[in-house]
Amino acid sequence: MKKIALAAILALGLAASPALAANKGVKIGVLTCDVAGGVGMIIGSSRSVDCYFEGTVGSREHYVGTIGKLGLDIGVTGKAIMGWAVFAPGKLKAGALAGNYAGASAEATIAVGLGANVLVGGSNKSIALQPFSVQAQTGLNIAAGVASLKLKKAK
């Protein structure tokens, strides 16, 4: 189990480089999401997210949506917190983080676990979400594959 988790996290690290290389942006803030707990269905999962974007210029925006995985996802997890540094080609308009993102994902949980998701998408696919720290969650789970994040501006 430890070898599989290590391989998944290593694969995520290798996938992170092309995602950021394809998007040469500047850090414009941090996106932090509360992720609902759930059950991995072997080939995928989907969970709701409640997110806040904190811009480097002091702006704060609220987003809601879903995060999903396609690939190996076996187990049960509790509520998690995920955080990303947000990179874009420059200053964005309010609500610009709304949209669809895709990228690599890996996580392993035995009681307490770690994971990360590298994602690219949003406004004209010009926004990159790079994990600034790993996600923290509880449960029993192992997952690796393609991640998707759908965000919309909360009212």
N, C-alpha and C positions, 0 to 999 in steps of 0.2 A: 504494500500500500504506500509506504514512504517513497519507494522508487518511482511509482506512477505519479505521485504528487510532485516530486522533484522534477521529473521529466516534463510535466505539464507546465510548471512555473518556468522552466528553462525555455520551453517552446514559446511561451508568452514573451519572454525577454527578447528572443530573436525576432518575433513579429513586431515588437515595438519600434525598432529602428526604421523599417520602411514606412511605417505609418507617419512618423514625424518627418522623415526625409522628404516624403511626398508633400508635406505641408510645412513650408518654411514660414512660420508665423512668429508672432511675439506673444508672450504671456499676457493675457488681458484680465485674468482673475482665476477664481477657484469655484468649482461646482461640487457641492456636497449633497448626497442623496441618502435618505432613509429608504431602505429596501424591505418590503414585506417578506416574511418567511414563506417557505413553500416546500414543495416536494419535487425532486428531479424525476423526470419520466423517462429515464434511460437515454432517449435521443433528444431531449430538449426540456425546456422549462420557460415559464413566463411569470414575472412578479411585478407588482405595482411599485412605483417610486414617487417620492415627494422630495423635491430638490430646491436648493437655493443657490443662486449664482451671486458671488461677491466679487464685483469688479475691482480692479486695481485703483480706479478713480473714486471708489466709495459707493458705487451703485449696488443695489441689491434687487434681484428679481426672483420670483417664485415660479417654479415649473412643476408639472406633474406628468406622469406617463407610465411606461412599462419598460422593463429590461428583460431580455430573453436570451436563451442560449440554445444553439443547435449543435449537437455533438454529444459526447459522453456527459451525462449529468445524472448521477445516481445518488439518492439519499434525501435527507430532510434537513432543512436549515431554519433557524429562527431569524428574527429581524436582523438586518445587517446595515452597516453604514459604509458608504463608498465615497471616495473623494478623488477629484481629478484637477490638475492644472489645465486651464483652458488656453489654447493657442489659436490665434486667428491672424489674418494678414494685416490687421489694423483695428482701429476702433469700430465697434459694431453698433447698430441701432438697437433700441430696446426690443426684446423679444427675439433677437436673432439666433439664440440657442435652440429655439423650437425647430424640430425637424427629426430626421432619421439618421442614426449613426450605426456603423458596423465596424467590427474589428475582431481581435483575438481575445480569448478569455481563458483563465485557468484558476482553479481554486481547490483547496483540500481542507476538510474540516473533520476533526475527531474531537468532540466536545467543544474546543475553541479552534477556529481556523483562520486561514488567510487566503486571499485571492486578489486578482487584479484583472482589469479590462482595459485594453487600449482601443480607442474608438475614433473614427473620423466620420464627419458628416455635417449636419446642420445647414446653415445658410450657404447655398451653392457648393456644398461639400467642402467648404473652406475652413472648417473648425476641427481641431484635433483635441481630443480629451486624453491626457496622459496621466496615469495614476501618479499622484504625488506621495501616496502611501498605499499600502495594501488595504483591502477591505477587511473589516473585523466582523465575524459572525460566530454563531454557536450552532451545533448540530452534529450530524454525521453525513458527510457528503464528499464526493469527488467529481470534478467537472473540468472539461477542457473542450474547446471548440471555437465556434464563431459566436460572437455576442452581438446583440442588436439593442439599441436604446432608442425609444421614441419619446420625445419631449414636446409638450405644448405649454404655452404660457398660461399660468393659473390666473383665474379672474379675481 
